[in-house]
């Protein structure tokens, strides 16, 4: 796939091949997920815009895209918009700019990084922040055909750009600062570190869910059997007191018959 796929085209048909019939279903699904995240994030997605002075009129939009599953966990997603020789001649708007991507979302790292690089859709300046083997080796199990396809974090980035009107040049220029690779690189977490952090957070979440499930199970069990309630002890029956020998006034023990 040569340079020239716009972000709109990626959303319409990421493979760049023949039109597929479930396009609207995917769009509606991702929009619903994104809306729920916005509620959780109180409507705010953090982003930084960089403007390059290169010949391709490049913009880099670095976003902190929230994880759908892990609260307060964010992926670095970078979108590069740039002109091609054809678009330069026609003075196109930003929606027609070509696009390249970076994400340290594990789904992108382990499934699509290689296919995006092969199809010239991976941001070259950010290759040091990606796992080397993810760029070098095809994802034989997860993506055996090495296709370009939807990545949730990238679709969320597109919806973020729509939300903040970042396809509008004046709006983009209003936020833009001068691009420098050495400035943006330190602001992005390397994919290997982000993936490990995500795995750790998943383990913590599963442990929390396990404890909550066990607590709920015990609560239901106690409701069904009140005898199991904590703090309520069973009263032990008092055993019969053994009779003692009768003591006379003189202190002598009265003789009793032998028990057989």
Beta strands, then each sheet from edge to edge (+ up, - down):
strand 1: 47-51
strand 2: 59-66
strand 3: 74-82
strand 4: 98-103
strand 5: 176-178
sheet 1: 4+ 3- 2+ 1- 5-
end
